[in-house]
Amino acid sequence: MSTSTTPVISDEMAADLRKKAGRFRILVIGRANAGKTTILQKVCNTTDQPEIFDKEGNKVWISCLALVNPTGERGIHDINDELIFQSSPGFVFHDSQGFEAGAVDELNLVKVFIESRLKERELDQQLHVIWFCLPVDNARPISRAEEEFFNNCGTGKVPVILIFTKFDGYIIRCFSNLLNQGADIAQAEAEAVKNAENGFAKLEKSLSKYKYPPKKTLHLGDMHKTEATCYDLIKQTSAALDNDVLTQIFILTQQVTARLSTRHALM
């Protein structure tokens, strides 16, 4: 995604940089109802589902990942599988199902995956960023199991971006609370967004108590709408990267995605 402050990279420069650096790799953590699929589709400018490949590069024809499972059920999956959208081949996504209360298996799998990627020598095999998706349309957005991640799972040089999803649902909950407290509809409509933003600010501030807090935090809502974008996520991810080469790869991948989407629309 190009902005007035983002340098436009030519096709020749893009090809050369990709040849040298490879692809940008993202681990996406979140429950099946966290809106992960929609976010990735928005980032990759597509409504298609991703293609899935195992670590040997073989295509997985039957998808049982929580990310793309339409039933929302927790199925058998492999965090090492690569999810790639045809509209944005420069991105490689890995999916974790999120953490259920009392279950340590998934947390251990995530730890092992992060540690293994930290040991990789080749840049395109390393993990570059983690997007942790948590829906805030419920009373307790951060469960004890998820707190375990932020207290016990160090990610080394890999930044964690905490994405509070379904913020529109949180606004509705604030609206309902105001009505229950005696506000009329007009007053509740006027104050619901402000109350939601204040609640988010308090939640964001509370993250500092964890041993390994996220590097960046943001909220996304109304992602089901056609005009919705993930610009804030792109902006925060770019700001979280300390490596100039990785920042260039990330910017490049966004620009190539935009070009491919434009060309596809004109066909």
Secondary structure, 3 states (H helix, E strand, C coil): CCCCCCCCCCHHHHHHHHHHHCCEEEEEEECCCCCHHHHHHHHCCCCCCCEEECCCCCECCCCCCCCCCCCCCCCCCCCCCEEEECCEEEEEEEEECCCCCCCCHHHHHHHHHHHHHHCCCCHHHCCCEEEEEEECCCCCCCCHHHHHHHHHCCCCCCCEEEEEECHHHHHHHHHHHHHHCCCCHHHHHHHHHHHHHHHHHHHHHHHHHCCCCCCEEEECCCCCCCCCCCHHHHHHHHHHCCCHHHHHHHHHHHHHHHHHHHHHHHC
